[in-house]
């Protein structure tokens, strides 16, 4: 072999060896870079997870912040409402204080409604027990009467109930002789014979005429002048007093009553009923004080039903009237100068013949 060929062969071998060495180095480098890239990918994946976790935490925190903002808004709204209520109460306190300071209190008589409609709802199991509870709370500060009512669809049944519960007792009553009612004929509308029957077995001191004018106006019927005059003459002849209460103010209702009671002013107490939708109690009582020699108020939780119509269950609303508001109406009547305050309905103050807190609070405030 020539020397030239030997040299070329060695060059080729060297080149091959160099290529192998370079290839091995490149493979190692690639493997190393691949390992580095894999490590970086792992770090990136870890960071992505951390970022995702932080994003979730941020979303949660934002939700919590929104919830807190909503709660803050609600609290701010409650504060505004509370401030408004405080201002209203302060205004009421100022008004009541002014009335008390100019007090013309002449309160002599309190009348409490009692009603029997069956054991399932409106029951009066022991009339004497009910009366004694009221007497105990009132501590003889006023004359206490009961205003008994029964199912007026049948006078015979009503009279029997009155006789069973009030005969042989010393409980004085205000007898409902005219009550109007929701129908097209008045219930009750007692005759003088009916009244005499009741007087024979009950201690009747007052007769009540409730909503005579209002009931006839609502039905566009003429006023029963002869009937009312007969009742007032009966009161005069039998030494009874009459309590006449109305809820309407328009149509000159009380101006008309002034003419109807002419000559009987000394025995008739004219009353404003707080279930009126025409005037607030303070305004109604003020009118009474200026128009009549003897006046009173019929303070009712029916006020709440009047001012919160419509409702599927008007009776339910009579339970819901705040006692603070009913007491306010009572104090207004007392300090403006009412001689008689009549309360209703029975179930607002009693449950199955037992006094509720509403009665206790009322008596405390009227002391």
Secondary structure per residue as TSV (DSSP state, phi and psi in degrees):
chain	resnum	aa	ss	phi	psi
A	1	X	-	360.0	138.9
A	2	X	-	-76.6	158.3
A	3	X	H	-61.0	-32.2
A	4	X	H	-68.1	-42.0
A	5	X	H	-67.1	-37.4
A	6	X	H	-62.7	-43.8
A	7	X	H	-62.4	-44.5
A	8	X	H	-62.3	-38.9
A	9	X	H	-65.3	-42.5
A	10	X	H	-62.9	-38.5
A	11	X	H	-63.1	-41.5
A	12	X	H	-65.3	-44.0
A	13	X	H	-62.7	-42.4
A	14	X	H	-63.4	-39.1
A	15	X	H	-64.8	-41.0
A	16	X	H	-64.6	-43.5
A	17	X	H	-62.5	-40.3
A	18	X	H	-64.6	-39.9
A	19	X	H	-63.9	-41.5
A	20	X	H	-63.4	-44.0
A	21	X	H	-62.4	-44.6
A	22	X	H	-63.5	-40.9
A	23	X	H	-64.0	-42.7
A	24	X	H	-63.3	-41.3
A	25	X	H	-65.6	-41.2
A	26	X	H	-64.9	-40.6
A	27	X	H	-61.7	-41.0
A	28	X	H	-65.2	-41.8
A	29	X	H	-63.6	-42.9
A	30	X	H	-61.7	-44.7
A	31	X	H	-60.8	-41.0
A	32	X	H	-65.0	-45.6
A	33	X	H	-64.0	-38.8
A	34	X	H	-61.7	-41.2
A	35	X	H	-63.9	-42.6
A	36	X	H	-62.7	-45.8
A	37	X	H	-61.6	-42.1
A	38	X	H	-60.7	-41.8
A	39	X	H	-62.8	-42.1
A	40	X	H	-64.3	-40.4
A	41	X	H	-61.2	-39.8
A	42	X	H	-63.7	-42.2
A	43	X	H	-63.0	-45.3
A	44	X	H	-60.2	-43.7
A	45	X	H	-61.3	-39.8
A	46	X	H	-64.6	-42.3
A	47	X	H	-65.4	-39.6
A	48	X	H	-60.2	-40.4
A	49	X	H	-64.7	-42.8
A	50	X	H	-63.1	-41.5
A	51	X	H	-62.4	-44.5
A	52	X	H	-61.9	-40.8
A	53	X	H	-65.0	-41.7
A	54	X	H	-64.2	-40.3
A	55	X	H	-62.0	-41.7
A	56	X	H	-63.4	-42.2
A	57	X	H	-63.9	-41.4
A	58	X	H	-61.9	-43.4
A	59	X	H	-62.1	-42.2
A	60	X	H	-63.5	-45.5
A	61	X	H	-63.0	-40.1
A	62	X	H	-62.4	-40.2
A	63	X	H	-62.6	-42.7
A	64	X	H	-63.8	-40.7
A	65	X	H	-63.1	-43.2
A	66	X	H	-62.1	-41.6
A	67	X	H	-62.9	-43.1
A	68	X	H	-64.4	-40.3
A	69	X	H	-61.1	-40.3
A	70	X	H	-64.7	-41.7
A	71	X	H	-64.6	-39.7
A	72	X	H	-61.9	-42.5
A	73	X	H	-62.4	-42.3
A	74	X	H	-62.7	-45.0
A	75	X	H	-62.4	-40.4
A	76	X	H	-63.0	-40.4
A	77	X	H	-63.6	-41.1
A	78	X	H	-64.8	-39.0
A	79	X	H	-62.8	-44.0
A	80	X	H	-61.0	-44.8
A	81	X	H	-63.6	-43.0
A	82	X	H	-63.1	-42.1
A	83	X	H	-61.6	-38.8
A	84	X	H	-64.7	-43.6
A	85	X	H	-63.8	-40.5
A	86	X	H	-61.4	-43.0
A	87	X	H	-63.8	-40.2
A	88	X	H	-63.5	-45.1
A	89	X	H	-64.1	-40.7
A	90	X	H	-61.6	-40.1
A	91	X	H	-64.0	-41.8
A	92	X	H	-64.8	-40.1
A	93	X	H	-61.7	-43.4
A	94	X	H	-60.9	-44.9
A	95	X	H	-63.7	-46.6
A	96	X	H	-66.0	-38.5
A	97	X	H	-61.4	-42.0
A	98	X	H	-62.8	-40.8
A	99	X	H	-66.2	-43.6
A	100	X	H	-62.6	-40.0
A	101	X	H	-65.1	-28.6
A	102	X	T	-105.6	27.5
A	103	X	-	-50.4	131.7
A	104	X	-	-119.2	32.6
A	105	X	-	-56.0	125.0
A	106	X	-	-130.0	19.6
A	107	X	-	-60.9	123.2
A	108	X	-	-120.9	-28.6
A	109	X	E	-136.5	134.0
A	110	X	E	-117.7	137.8
A	111	X	E	-126.4	127.1
A	112	X	E	-115.7	129.5
A	113	X	E	-71.5	133.5
A	114	X	E	-128.8	142.1
A	115	X	E	-143.4	141.0
A	116	X	-	-117.9	113.6
A	117	X	-	-127.5	13.2
A	118	X	-	115.9	154.4
A	119	X	T	-66.9	-22.4
A	120	X	T	-75.4	-18.8
A	121	X	S	-138.4	-75.1
A	122	X	S	-111.8	95.0
A	123	X	-	-121.4	139.3
A	124	X	-	-120.1	83.9
A	125	X	S	-67.3	-29.5
A	126	X	-	-147.1	98.9
A	127	X	H	-60.7	-43.0
A	128	X	H	-63.4	-38.7
A	129	X	H	-63.0	-41.3
A	130	X	H	-60.9	-46.6
A	131	X	H	-63.5	-41.8
A	132	X	H	-65.2	-34.2
A	133	X	H	-63.9	-41.1
A	134	X	H	-67.2	-43.6
A	135	X	H	-60.1	-42.0
A	136	X	H	-61.9	-41.3
A	137	X	H	-74.0	-35.8
A	138	X	H	-78.4	-21.1
A	139	X	T	54.1	38.4
A	140	X	T	60.2	25.2
A	141	X	S	-75.2	-27.5
A	142	X	S	-136.5	163.1
A	143	X	E	-71.2	130.0
A	144	X	E	-110.7	124.3
A	145	X	E	-120.7	157.0
A	146	X	E	-108.5	145.3
A	147	X	E	-111.6	92.8
A	148	X	E	-82.1	140.0
A	149	X	E	-137.0	145.5
A	150	X	-	-135.9	-171.3
A	151	X	-	-70.3	110.2
A	152	X	T	-77.3	-0.9
A	153	X	T	-66.0	-19.6
A	154	X	-	-141.8	106.6
A	155	X	H	-62.7	-34.4
A	156	X	H	-60.1	-44.1
A	157	X	H	-67.7	-39.1
A	158	X	H	-64.1	-45.9
A	159	X	H	-62.0	-40.8
A	160	X	H	-62.3	-39.7
A	161	X	H	-65.5	-42.7
A	162	X	H	-60.6	-45.6
A	163	X	H	-63.3	-41.9
A	164	X	H	-65.7	-33.2
A	165	X	H	-102.5	-23.0
A	166	X	H	-116.6	-14.4
A	167	X	T	-64.9	143.6
A	168	X	T	62.1	27.4
A	169	X	S	-120.4	166.4
A	170	X	-	-102.5	21.7
A	171	X	-	-84.1	114.9
A	172	X	E	-76.3	143.9
A	173	X	E	-127.6	155.5
A	174	X	E	-104.7	112.9
A	175	X	E	-86.5	125.8
A	176	X	E	-77.0	107.6
A	177	X	E	-98.7	-27.0
A	178	X	E	-138.5	124.4
A	179	X	-	-128.3	-0.2
A	180	X	-	68.3	-90.2
A	181	X	-	88.8	175.0
A	182	X	S	-82.2	-12.3
A	183	X	S	-82.8	-170.5
A	184	X	S	-95.2	-2.7
A	185	X	S	-127.0	144.0
A	186	X	-	-65.6	138.6
A	187	X	S	-138.8	109.0
A	188	X	-	-90.6	170.5
A	189	X	B	-146.7	80.8
A	190	X	-	-73.7	144.4
A	191	X	-	-86.7	169.4
A	192	X	H	-64.9	-30.5
A	193	X	H	-65.3	-41.1
A	194	X	H	-60.7	-41.1
A	195	X	H	-66.2	-42.6
A	196	X	H	-61.7	-40.0
A	197	X	H	-58.4	-43.9
A	198	X	H	-68.1	-41.3
A	199	X	H	-63.1	-25.6
A	200	X	H	-69.6	-23.2
A	201	X	H	-121.8	-10.4
A	202	X	S	-128.1	156.4
A	203	X	E	-88.1	83.7
A	204	X	E	-86.8	122.1
A	205	X	E	-110.8	-32.3
A	206	X	E	-130.7	152.7
A	207	X	E	-113.9	139.1
A	208	X	E	-110.8	130.0
A	209	X	E	-109.1	109.9
A	210	X	E	-110.9	116.7
A	211	X	S	62.9	34.9
A	212	X	H	-62.3	-49.8
A	213	X	H	-67.5	-47.4
A	214	X	H	-59.6	-45.1
A	215	X	H	-61.3	-42.7
A	216	X	H	-72.9	-33.4
A	217	X	H	-65.4	-44.3
A	218	X	H	-57.8	-30.7
A	219	X	T	-106.1	8.1
A	220	X	T	54.3	44.0
A	221	X	-	-111.3	150.8
A	222	X	-	-67.7	146.3
A	223	X	-	-68.7	137.0
A	224	X	-	-82.4	70.7
A	225	X	H	-56.3	-45.2
A	226	X	H	-63.0	-42.7
A	227	X	H	-61.6	-48.4
A	228	X	H	-64.1	-41.9
A	229	X	H	-62.0	-39.1
A	230	X	H	-61.1	-43.5
A	231	X	H	-64.5	-42.8
A	232	X	H	-67.5	-39.1
A	233	X	H	-63.9	-37.5
A	234	X	H	-61.8	-42.8
A	235	X	H	-59.2	-44.8
A	236	X	H	-61.2	-45.0
A	237	X	H	-68.7	-28.6
A	238	X	T	-112.4	17.1
A	239	X	T	56.8	43.7
A	240	X	-	-108.1	160.7
A	241	X	E	-110.0	154.5
A	242	X	E	-116.2	136.3
A	243	X	E	-115.7	115.1
A	244	X	E	-116.6	113.7
A	245	X	E	-120.9	142.3
A	246	X	E	-137.2	149.9
A	247	X	S	-103.0	-22.1
A	248	X	-	-80.6	147.5
A	249	X	-	-119.6	-35.2
A	250	X	T	-65.6	177.4
A	251	X	T	59.2	26.1
A	252	X	T	56.0	39.2
A	253	X	H	-55.6	-51.6
A	254	X	H	-76.3	-26.5
A	255	X	H	-65.1	-37.7
A	256	X	H	-66.0	-40.0
A	257	X	H	-62.1	-36.0
A	258	X	H	-55.9	-38.7
A	259	X	H	-76.1	-35.7
A	260	X	H	-67.9	-30.8
A	261	X	T	-98.8	9.2
A	262	X	T	-56.2	125.4
A	263	X	T	92.9	-10.6
A	264	X	-	-120.0	14.7
A	265	X	T	-57.6	-27.9
A	266	X	T	-76.2	-19.0
A	267	X	T	-115.9	-2.0
A	268	X	E	-109.6	126.2
A	269	X	E	-105.6	118.5
A	270	X	E	-95.5	134.3
A	271	X	E	-125.5	147.7
A	272	X	E	-99.8	127.6
A	273	X	E	-90.7	130.1
A	274	X	T	-75.5	-5.5
A	275	X	T	-80.2	8.8
A	276	X	-	-65.0	139.4
A	277	X	S	-97.3	2.3
A	278	X	S	-88.7	-40.2
A	279	X	S	-139.9	152.9
A	280	X	-	-73.3	154.7
A	281	X	H	-52.0	-45.2
A	282	X	H	-57.8	-41.0
A	283	X	H	-69.6	-42.3
A	284	X	H	-63.4	-43.7
A	285	X	H	-64.9	-37.9
A	286	X	H	-62.5	-41.8
A	287	X	H	-61.0	-45.2
A	288	X	H	-58.2	-42.5
A	289	X	H	-64.0	-27.1
A	290	X	H	-90.6	-17.7
A	291	X	H	-104.9	-24.5
A	292	X	-	-129.2	144.0
A	293	X	S	-62.8	-44.2
A	294	X	S	-122.1	125.0
A	295	X	E	-142.3	161.9
A	296	X	E	-152.5	-169.3
A	297	X	E	-138.6	141.3
A	298	X	E	-102.7	99.8
A	299	X	E	-92.3	118.5
A	300	X	E	-132.1	143.5
A	301	X	T	-77.5	-3.9
A	302	X	H	-62.6	-17.0
A	303	X	H	-52.2	-42.6
A	304	X	H	-65.3	-37.1
A	305	X	H	-68.8	-40.0
A	306	X	H	-60.3	-40.0
A	307	X	T	-95.1	3.4
A	308	X	T	-130.3	29.3
A	309	X	-	-75.8	157.9
A	310	X	-	-83.8	158.0
A	311	X	-	-154.8	142.5
A	312	X	S	-68.3	-24.9
A	313	X	-	-130.0	86.4
A	314	X	H	-62.3	-28.8
A	315	X	H	-64.5	-36.2
A	316	X	H	-60.6	-36.1
A	317	X	H	-66.8	-29.1
A	318	X	H	-67.5	-25.6
A	319	X	H	-74.6	-27.3
A	320	X	H	-88.9	-10.1
A	321	X	S	-61.1	128.6
A	322	X	-	-60.5	133.8
A	323	X	H	-62.7	-30.4
A	324	X	H	-60.1	-36.7
A	325	X	H	-73.4	-41.1
A	326	X	H	-65.4	-37.3
A	327	X	H	-64.7	-40.3
A	328	X	H	-58.4	-45.6
A	329	X	H	-61.8	-39.8
A	330	X	H	-65.0	-44.2
A	331	X	H	-66.3	-36.8
A	332	X	H	-59.4	-47.6
A	333	X	H	-60.3	-46.2
A	334	X	H	-61.0	-50.0
A	335	X	H	-82.8	-16.9
A	336	X	H	-78.9	-23.4
A	337	X	T	129.3	16.9
A	338	X	-	-63.2	138.4
A	339	X	S	-90.4	-29.1
A	340	X	E	-131.3	133.6
A	341	X	E	-123.5	126.5
A	342	X	E	-111.9	132.5
A	343	X	E	-111.8	144.1
A	344	X	E	-162.2	161.5
A	345	X	-	-87.3	166.6
A	346	X	H	-55.1	-44.5
A	347	X	H	-70.7	-12.0
A	348	X	H	-73.8	-27.5
A	349	X	H	-108.0	-18.7
A	350	X	E	-134.7	149.3
A	351	X	E	-129.3	109.0
A	352	X	T	53.7	39.4
A	353	X	T	87.5	-1.4
A	354	X	E	-108.3	134.5
A	355	X	E	-63.4	138.1
A	356	X	-	-90.7	171.2
A	357	X	H	-60.5	-29.8
A	358	X	H	-58.0	-40.7
A	359	X	H	-68.6	-43.5
A	360	X	H	-61.3	-44.3
A	361	X	H	-65.8	-41.0
A	362	X	H	-60.5	-47.0
A	363	X	H	-64.5	-38.2
A	364	X	H	-62.4	-44.5
A	365	X	H	-72.5	-27.3
A	366	X	H	-84.1	-6.0
A	367	X	-	-59.5	360.0
